[in-house]
């Protein structure tokens, strides 16, 4: 049953750069209201309270205990993600939307996903391409046979941050299957736990590529070389028995066979016109009439999808914690294969203590990584002075 008059109460955990972006997305939606913020950085906390006029807490546990929060939005350095997600779930929220990547360890990924699953909490994770409506339309067209039975997927991505972009898209268009086995390689040191050198890690594993075999038979080929990415001009290709779905700088494209005698070649495929909007990812920063930086289409789509799922009880049309857990495990498995001479590695992985730390500016607090001056300059861009 749709509760069309319900306004969902949102608590932001982490009121910094991206936390402000998320908060504005909820603030302008007719069905959500930002009611509180928690941040350990007093400077960020004071600025957020001034901008949004809500109570502020230096501890998210106190906020979750004192405020009636229905949607919890942890927007934090990755090292703090798991604790905030689990605490939010245990506090009884209805939905959680955290930023990417999910965690560094498989154990923490399991913990967050299972805590939400057992409590029936909608768990969205990451502002990524999968959150855009056109990517769900593309998936529906594929599932309806728009390019025939999917055979393979090419991913042109370094699969950084636990595969939250490239591998996550492959999962999306393959129908979110389980990975059966992989063979992989990395650009850097396969025995490093760090995407780039930081903290204890002196050298990173770098880009991650290889072959993934899903349990539904679909094959994924991960291409990391920059020359290949430049030649293709896009992030992925989904190859079906009767067509191809791909993206480039202009957006998504669906090519279908025009011959019915089984003799068509790639050059015979015809693009469907007007199926998808032109590319809307990224672009110039704009401001609304109130002087606020306009949230990205992906942020607005995220809020819409969370509200729809809360209203109807239907699954999220977003990237979820489960999606990012699968992507992380696949990336870890690809690296494990590189560690043993590129031998096949079977999934699921038994060792849940395996870790894959994202880049420094994701794992740690950006103000500490970039410095206060640069960070506060970025913070200032969210409203016109």
C-alpha positions as CSV (number, residue, x, y, z in Angstrom):
1,X,0.0,0.0,0.0
2,X,1.4,3.4,-0.9
3,X,1.5,5.9,1.9
4,X,1.5,9.0,-0.3
5,X,1.2,11.5,2.5
6,X,4.1,10.1,4.6
7,X,7.1,12.4,5.1
8,X,10.2,10.3,5.9
9,X,12.6,11.7,8.5
10,X,16.3,11.7,7.5
11,X,19.4,11.7,9.7
12,X,22.7,12.6,8.1
13,X,25.8,11.0,9.5
14,X,28.7,13.1,8.2
15,X,27.8,16.6,7.3
16,X,30.8,17.4,5.2
17,X,31.1,17.8,1.4
18,X,29.1,14.8,0.2
19,X,26.9,14.9,3.3
20,X,25.8,18.3,2.3
21,X,25.0,17.1,-1.2
22,X,23.0,14.2,0.1
23,X,21.2,16.4,2.6
24,X,20.1,18.9,-0.1
25,X,18.8,16.0,-2.2
26,X,16.5,15.0,0.7
27,X,15.7,18.6,1.7
28,X,14.2,19.4,-1.7
29,X,12.2,16.2,-2.0
30,X,8.5,16.6,-1.1
31,X,8.4,13.3,0.9
32,X,11.6,13.6,2.9
33,X,12.8,15.9,5.6
34,X,16.3,16.3,7.1
35,X,15.8,16.4,10.8
36,X,19.3,16.0,12.3
37,X,23.0,15.6,11.6
38,X,25.9,13.9,13.4
39,X,29.6,14.8,12.7
40,X,32.7,14.6,14.8
41,X,34.1,17.6,13.1
42,X,32.8,20.6,15.0
43,X,33.4,23.0,12.1
44,X,31.4,20.9,9.7
45,X,28.7,20.3,12.3
46,X,28.2,24.1,12.9
47,X,28.1,24.9,9.2
48,X,25.6,22.1,8.5
49,X,23.3,23.2,11.4
50,X,23.5,26.8,10.1
51,X,22.6,25.7,6.5
52,X,19.8,23.3,7.3
53,X,18.5,24.5,10.7
54,X,18.6,21.1,12.4
55,X,19.9,19.7,15.7
56,X,23.5,18.6,15.6
57,X,25.3,15.8,17.4
58,X,29.0,15.0,17.8
59,X,28.1,11.3,18.1
60,X,25.8,9.5,15.7
61,X,24.8,7.0,18.4
62,X,23.3,9.9,20.4
63,X,21.5,11.2,17.4
64,X,20.0,7.8,16.6
65,X,18.9,7.4,20.2
66,X,17.3,10.8,20.6
67,X,15.8,11.5,17.2
68,X,13.1,9.5,15.3
69,X,15.1,8.7,12.2
70,X,13.5,6.7,9.3
71,X,16.2,7.1,6.7
72,X,19.8,7.1,7.9
73,X,22.4,8.5,5.5
74,X,26.0,7.7,6.5
75,X,28.3,9.8,4.2
76,X,31.7,9.0,5.8
77,X,35.2,8.0,5.2
78,X,35.0,4.3,4.3
79,X,36.8,3.2,7.5
80,X,33.7,4.4,9.5
81,X,31.0,3.0,7.2
82,X,30.4,-0.4,8.7
83,X,30.0,0.9,12.2
84,X,27.5,3.6,11.2
85,X,25.5,1.2,9.0
86,X,25.2,-1.4,11.7
87,X,24.4,1.2,14.4
88,X,21.7,2.6,12.2
89,X,20.1,-0.8,11.6
90,X,20.1,-1.6,15.3
91,X,18.5,1.7,16.0
92,X,15.4,0.7,14.0
93,X,15.6,2.9,10.9
94,X,13.6,1.8,7.8
95,X,16.2,2.6,5.2
96,X,20.0,3.3,5.0
97,X,21.8,5.0,2.2
98,X,25.6,5.1,2.6
99,X,28.3,6.3,0.2
100,X,30.7,4.1,-1.7
101,X,32.7,2.0,-1.4
102,X,31.0,-0.1,1.2
103,X,33.9,-1.4,3.3
104,X,37.5,-2.7,3.0
105,X,37.0,-6.2,4.4
106,X,34.6,-9.0,3.3
107,X,33.8,-9.6,7.0
108,X,32.6,-6.0,7.5
109,X,30.6,-6.2,4.2
110,X,28.9,-9.3,5.4
111,X,28.1,-7.7,8.7
112,X,26.4,-4.6,7.2
113,X,24.4,-6.6,4.6
114,X,23.2,-9.2,7.0
115,X,22.3,-6.7,9.7
116,X,20.0,-4.9,7.2
117,X,18.7,-8.1,5.6
118,X,17.6,-9.7,8.9
119,X,15.8,-6.6,10.0
120,X,14.1,-6.0,6.6
121,X,15.9,-2.6,6.1
122,X,16.3,-1.2,2.6
123,X,20.1,-0.7,2.2
124,X,21.2,1.5,-0.7
125,X,24.9,2.0,-1.2
126,X,26.8,4.4,-3.4
127,X,26.0,7.2,-5.9
128,X,26.9,5.3,-9.0
129,X,25.7,4.9,-12.6
130,X,23.4,2.0,-11.6
131,X,21.3,4.5,-9.7
132,X,20.2,6.4,-12.9
133,X,16.8,5.5,-14.2
134,X,18.1,4.9,-17.7
135,X,20.3,2.1,-16.4
136,X,17.2,0.4,-15.0
137,X,15.3,0.9,-18.2
138,X,18.3,-0.7,-20.1
139,X,18.2,-3.7,-17.7
140,X,14.5,-4.1,-18.2
141,X,14.9,-4.0,-22.0
142,X,17.6,-6.7,-21.8
143,X,15.5,-8.9,-19.5
144,X,12.7,-8.5,-22.0
145,X,14.9,-9.9,-24.8
146,X,15.9,-6.6,-26.4
147,X,19.4,-7.9,-27.4
148,X,18.7,-11.6,-27.2
149,X,20.2,-13.8,-24.5
150,X,23.2,-12.1,-22.9
151,X,26.4,-13.8,-23.7
152,X,29.2,-11.7,-22.3
153,X,30.0,-8.3,-20.8
154,X,33.1,-6.2,-21.5
155,X,34.0,-3.8,-18.7
156,X,36.5,-1.0,-19.3
157,X,37.4,0.2,-15.9
158,X,40.2,-0.1,-13.3
159,X,37.7,-1.5,-10.8
160,X,38.9,0.7,-8.1
161,X,37.1,1.2,-4.8
162,X,36.0,-2.4,-4.6
163,X,34.5,-2.5,-8.1
164,X,31.7,-0.1,-7.2
165,X,31.6,1.1,-10.8
166,X,32.7,-1.4,-13.4
167,X,32.0,-4.8,-11.7
168,X,28.8,-3.4,-10.2
169,X,27.6,-2.5,-13.7
170,X,28.4,-6.0,-14.9
171,X,26.4,-7.5,-12.1
172,X,23.5,-5.1,-12.9
173,X,23.3,-6.1,-16.6
174,X,23.9,-9.8,-15.8
175,X,20.9,-9.8,-13.5
176,X,22.8,-9.8,-10.2
177,X,23.9,-13.4,-10.3
178,X,26.5,-15.1,-8.1
179,X,30.1,-15.3,-9.3
180,X,31.2,-18.9,-9.8
181,X,34.9,-18.4,-10.4
182,X,37.5,-15.9,-11.7
183,X,41.0,-15.5,-13.0
184,X,42.6,-12.2,-12.5
185,X,45.6,-9.9,-12.6
186,X,46.5,-6.5,-11.2
187,X,48.6,-3.6,-12.5
188,X,50.7,-3.3,-9.3
189,X,51.6,-5.5,-6.4
190,X,49.2,-8.4,-6.0
191,X,50.3,-8.9,-2.4
192,X,49.3,-5.4,-1.4
193,X,46.0,-4.8,0.4
194,X,45.9,-1.2,-0.7
195,X,44.6,0.2,-4.0
196,X,47.3,2.9,-3.8
197,X,50.2,3.3,-1.4
198,X,49.1,4.8,1.9
199,X,49.5,4.1,5.6
200,X,51.2,0.7,6.0
201,X,50.9,0.0,2.2
202,X,54.0,1.2,0.4
203,X,52.8,0.1,-3.0
204,X,49.3,-0.5,-4.2
205,X,47.7,-3.2,-6.3
206,X,46.4,-0.6,-8.8
207,X,43.9,-1.5,-11.5
208,X,42.2,-4.9,-11.4
209,X,41.3,-6.9,-14.5
210,X,40.5,-10.5,-15.6
211,X,37.8,-12.9,-16.3
212,X,34.6,-13.6,-14.3
213,X,32.3,-16.5,-14.8
214,X,28.8,-16.0,-13.3
215,X,26.6,-18.9,-12.3
216,X,24.1,-18.1,-15.0
217,X,26.8,-18.6,-17.7
218,X,27.4,-15.0,-18.5
219,X,31.1,-14.1,-18.9
220,X,32.7,-10.8,-17.9
221,X,36.0,-9.5,-19.3
222,X,37.6,-6.8,-17.3
223,X,39.9,-4.5,-19.5
224,X,42.2,-2.2,-17.6
225,X,44.6,-0.9,-20.2
226,X,44.1,2.8,-20.9
227,X,44.5,2.3,-24.7
228,X,41.6,-0.1,-24.8
229,X,39.4,2.3,-22.8
230,X,40.2,5.1,-25.1
231,X,39.5,3.0,-28.2
232,X,36.1,2.0,-27.0
233,X,35.2,5.4,-25.5
234,X,32.8,3.9,-22.9
235,X,32.6,2.0,-19.7
236,X,31.0,-1.3,-20.8
237,X,29.4,-3.4,-23.5
238,X,26.7,-6.0,-23.0
239,X,26.8,-8.4,-25.9
240,X,23.7,-10.4,-26.6
241,X,22.8,-13.0,-29.2
242,X,20.8,-10.4,-31.1
243,X,22.3,-7.1,-30.2
244,X,24.6,-4.9,-28.1
245,X,24.1,-2.4,-25.3
246,X,26.9,0.0,-24.7
247,X,27.7,3.5,-23.4
248,X,29.9,6.3,-24.5
249,X,30.2,10.0,-23.8
250,X,26.8,10.7,-25.3
251,X,24.9,8.1,-23.2
252,X,23.5,4.6,-23.5
253,X,23.0,2.9,-26.9
254,X,21.1,-0.2,-27.9
255,X,21.9,-1.9,-31.2
256,X,19.5,-4.6,-32.4
257,X,19.7,-7.1,-35.3
258,X,17.7,-6.2,-38.4
259,X,18.1,-9.5,-40.2
260,X,16.0,-12.5,-39.2
261,X,18.0,-15.2,-41.1
262,X,20.8,-15.4,-38.6
263,X,23.4,-13.8,-40.9
264,X,23.7,-10.4,-39.4
265,X,27.1,-9.0,-38.4
266,X,28.0,-6.1,-36.1
267,X,27.7,-3.6,-39.0
268,X,24.2,-4.8,-39.7
269,X,22.9,-3.9,-36.2
270,X,20.6,-0.8,-36.0
271,X,20.4,1.6,-33.1
272,X,17.0,2.3,-31.6
273,X,16.3,6.0,-31.6
274,X,15.0,7.9,-28.6
275,X,15.3,5.0,-26.1
276,X,17.7,6.7,-23.7
277,X,18.3,10.3,-22.7
278,X,21.6,12.0,-23.6
279,X,24.4,11.7,-21.1
280,X,23.6,13.4,-17.9
281,X,26.5,12.2,-15.7
282,X,28.7,14.9,-14.3
283,X,28.6,18.3,-16.1
284,X,28.7,21.9,-15.1
285,X,27.8,22.9,-11.5
286,X,24.5,24.9,-11.4
287,X,22.6,26.7,-8.6
288,X,18.9,26.9,-8.0
289,X,16.9,30.1,-7.2
290,X,17.6,29.8,-3.5
291,X,21.4,29.8,-4.2
292,X,21.9,26.1,-3.5
293,X,24.0,23.9,-5.7
294,X,21.6,21.6,-7.6
295,X,21.9,17.9,-6.6
296,X,23.0,15.6,-9.4
297,X,20.4,13.6,-11.3
298,X,21.8,10.5,-9.5
299,X,21.2,12.0,-6.1
300,X,17.7,12.9,-7.0
301,X,17.0,9.5,-8.4
302,X,18.4,7.9,-5.2
303,X,15.9,9.8,-3.0
304,X,13.0,9.0,-5.4
305,X,13.9,5.3,-5.3
306,X,14.2,5.1,-1.6
307,X,10.8,6.8,-1.1
308,X,9.2,4.5,-3.6
309,X,10.5,1.4,-1.9
310,X,9.4,2.6,1.5
311,X,6.0,3.4,0.1
312,X,5.5,0.1,-1.7
313,X,7.8,-2.4,-0.1
314,X,9.3,-3.3,-3.5
315,X,13.1,-3.8,-3.9
316,X,15.3,-0.7,-4.4
317,X,16.0,0.3,-8.0
318,X,19.5,1.4,-6.8
319,X,22.9,0.0,-6.1
320,X,22.6,-1.8,-2.8
321,X,24.9,-3.0,0.0
322,X,24.5,-6.5,-1.4
323,X,25.6,-5.3,-4.9
324,X,28.7,-3.7,-3.5
325,X,29.5,-6.7,-1.3
326,X,29.4,-8.9,-4.4
327,X,31.6,-6.5,-6.4
328,X,34.1,-6.3,-3.6
329,X,34.3,-10.1,-3.3
330,X,34.9,-10.4,-7.0
331,X,37.7,-7.8,-7.0
332,X,39.3,-9.6,-4.0
333,X,39.0,-12.9,-5.8
334,X,40.6,-11.4,-8.9
335,X,43.5,-10.2,-6.8
336,X,43.8,-13.6,-5.0
337,X,44.1,-15.2,-8.5
338,X,46.9,-12.8,-9.3
339,X,48.6,-13.9,-6.1
340,X,48.7,-17.5,-7.2
341,X,50.0,-17.1,-10.7
342,X,46.6,-16.2,-12.2
343,X,45.0,-19.6,-11.4
344,X,41.2,-19.8,-11.2
345,X,39.7,-18.9,-7.9
346,X,36.4,-20.3,-6.8
347,X,33.7,-18.2,-5.1
348,X,32.4,-17.6,-2.5
349,X,35.8,-17.0,-0.8
350,X,36.2,-18.8,2.5
351,X,38.5,-16.3,4.1
352,X,36.2,-13.4,5.0
353,X,39.1,-11.5,6.7
354,X,40.5,-10.6,3.3
355,X,40.8,-6.8,2.8
356,X,41.0,-4.4,-0.1
357,X,41.6,-0.8,1.1
358,X,40.4,1.9,-1.3
359,X,42.4,5.0,-2.2
360,X,43.5,7.2,0.6
361,X,40.9,10.0,0.0
362,X,38.1,7.4,0.3
363,X,39.4,5.4,3.3
364,X,40.4,8.4,5.3
365,X,38.8,11.8,6.0
366,X,39.3,14.1,3.0
367,X,39.9,17.2,5.2
368,X,43.0,15.4,6.7
369,X,44.1,14.1,3.3
370,X,43.7,17.3,1.3
371,X,44.1,19.9,4.0
372,X,41.5,22.2,5.6
373,X,41.9,25.0,3.1
374,X,41.1,23.0,0.0
375,X,38.3,21.1,1.8
376,X,36.6,24.2,3.0
377,X,36.8,25.7,-0.4
378,X,34.9,22.7,-1.7
379,X,32.4,23.1,1.1
380,X,31.8,26.7,0.1
381,X,30.6,25.7,-3.4
382,X,27.4,24.1,-2.1
383,X,25.8,27.5,-1.7
384,X,26.4,30.8,-3.5
385,X,28.1,33.3,-1.3
